[in-house]
């Protein structure tokens, strides 16, 4: 995390400005993310409202983002497999969702479910 923070902190002052954050988002995401959305994220991470994100704020935001994204991703993937919404993933659902599902044996699919 320190390396990432230092890479974003272009002027090396130990804090991230809105401009530095915008530059990094645009570098990685191009114009696919709205500038206003980035600024909202910045405001929510800038806990002490200093106008900058210091290292501790950066760490807190990174930890929270990783947890949220992980939970959201897992739930999204689970729902994608759970076609019938039963709350469980069955062998037939795995065969349907995987691109190679029609070509693998029932035993392999059952092993995946186990």
Helices and strands as residue ranges (DSSP letters): H 2-8, E 15-16, H 18-29, G 30-32, H 35-45, E 53-54, H 55-81, H 91-97, G 101-103, H 106-113
